[in-house]
């Protein structure tokens, strides 16, 4: 066997054994979920409050056009 190949195989085995596999954090934690939920809730409340006047006006305009009003 080639000495260079032996050295490479030894180095590879040594580094593979020396390095612990790192834990991978997959998914979100509860804190991240709560932050995301808070931001989404604030955005929805802001959008509803900004659009509420226009929505009421639009519903009233459609109701005025409908027969029987």
C-alpha positions in Angstrom: 0.0 0.0 0.0 1.3 3.5 -0.8 2.6 5.3 2.3 0.8 8.5 1.3 -2.5 6.6 1.1 -1.8 5.1 4.5 -1.1 8.6 5.9 -4.2 9.9 4.4 -6.3 7.1 5.8 -4.8 7.5 9.2 -5.4 11.3 9.2 -9.0 10.8 8.0 -9.7 8.2 10.7 -8.0 10.3 13.4 -9.9 13.5 12.6 -13.2 11.7 12.2 -12.8 10.1 15.7 -11.6 13.4 17.3 -14.5 15.5 16.0 -17.8 14.9 17.9 -20.8 15.1 15.8 -22.6 18.4 16.5 -26.2 18.4 17.5 -28.4 20.1 15.0 -31.2 22.3 16.3 -34.0 21.6 14.0 -37.4 23.4 14.3 -38.3 26.3 16.6 -38.3 26.5 20.3 -41.3 27.7 22.3 -39.7 31.1 22.7 -39.3 31.5 19.0 -42.9 30.4 18.4 -44.1 33.0 20.9 -42.1 35.8 19.3 -43.5 34.8 15.8 -47.0 34.6 17.2 -46.7 38.0 18.8 -45.5 39.6 15.6 -48.2 38.0 13.6 -50.9 39.1 16.1 -49.7 42.7 16.1 -49.6 42.7 12.3 -53.2 41.3 12.0 -54.6 43.7 14.6 -52.9 46.7 12.9 -54.2 45.6 9.5 -57.7 45.1 10.8 -57.7 48.5 12.6 -56.4 50.3 9.5 -58.8 48.6 7.1 -61.9 48.5 9.4 -63.3 51.8 8.1 -62.9 50.9 4.5 -64.5 47.5 5.0 -67.5 49.0 6.7 -67.9 51.5 3.9 -67.6 48.8 1.2 -70.1 46.5 2.9 -72.5 49.5 3.2 -72.1 50.3 -0.5 -72.8 46.7 -1.5 -75.8 46.6 0.8 -77.2 49.8 -0.8 -76.9 48.2 -4.2 -78.6 45.0 -3.3 -82.4 44.9 -3.9 -84.6 45.0 -0.8 -82.5 47.5 1.1 
